[in-house]
Amino acid sequence: MNHSTLPALKVRWLTDPAAPGERATLPATQDLQRVDYPIAPEIGHAWCERLPLAHGISLFQGVHRFRPEVTGQRVPLGEFRFTFPEPTLVIQTIQGATLGHQEFYPQAELIYRPGEDFFRRADAFRVIPQIEASTDSTMTALVLTEAVLAQLIGEELATALILRLGLEMPPVVK
């Protein structure tokens, strides 16, 4: 089972007015990757890391640290676009803060809080996340293709998992 890493992730920073059309990239590589969000120092600092694991599985972590002066504000993190090489399952969780997602594929407005998990089954995504800056937070996401999921736990169990999560009709986010 030899799968390459995910393709590059394109990001347009909403917090960076100096570069309205430029996109930062997390490259397609097997190395640990880190991109700092261009958040003004008076707001705080944040970054995203992607760690490619075996078999084309990736682990993402977004870390958000805010100054007390911005407590209660929502901070937009950027516009994230990604096309997966094949149908993919994303399992995401947040610790510490409330996160809002403006989803474009499929169209949806989602809010999730610590203790609530987020699931995506799709071949692409486009999202603008906004995080509530009252507390520091960490977002963690596991990304794997449906083919890898089936190889790891078996076709029957993979299908049952997707059905139990209510993800039978892609593209879907919940």
Helices and strands as residue ranges (DSSP letters): E 9-12, E 24-26, E 33-36, E 44-52, G 54-56, E 58-66, G 68-70, E 74-76, E 79-95, E 99-104, E 107-112, E 117-132, E 137-145, H 146-153, H 155-164, E 172-173
